[in-house]
Amino acid sequence: MALSIDVQKSADSRWTAQVALAGSLDGATAHLLEEALEPLLDSVRHVVFDLAELKFISSAGIRVLLSARKQLKDQEGSFAMKNLQPQIAKVFEIIGSLPGFQIFRSEQELDFYLAAMQRKYSAPGPA
């Protein structure tokens, strides 16, 4: 099964991007996500992965997501996932990766989190 990747940057593109994945993130497609993320991770602080249409993930796909999470954390950014299908959530539960991920139940919950993060990082420093 193929992988579709749709990247949307926020209006203030230095802050947030959403990456919607559809299809299968596996050994045959993981390199496509790596290639899409390479320039993105250098240009934004927060990435939200919308996995509503992701049907399958393998260890290769998990590796790409964990690598993205590490790079964002190293840059004092954040990594989040939303709309996980039950089978995808189960994979993360099995490997024990869920505690370090942000997963949102709704767009409203995600927006609240992103607003708080942007306030945190845009607050003026000491004069």
Sequence and secondary structure as in RCSB ss.txt:
>XXXX:A:sequence
MALSIDVQKSADSRWTAQVALAGSLDGATAHLLEEALEPLLDSVRHVVFDLAELKFISSAGIRVLLSARKQLKDQ
EGSFAMKNLQPQIAKVFEIIGSLPGFQIFRSEQELDFYLAAMQRKYSAPGPA
>XXXX:A:secstr
  EEEEEEE SSTTTEEEEEEEEEESTTTHHHHHHHHHHHHTT SEEEEEEEEEEEE HHHHHHHHHHHHHHHHT
T EEEEES  HHHHHHHHHHT GGGSEEESSHHHHHHHHHHHHHHHHS    
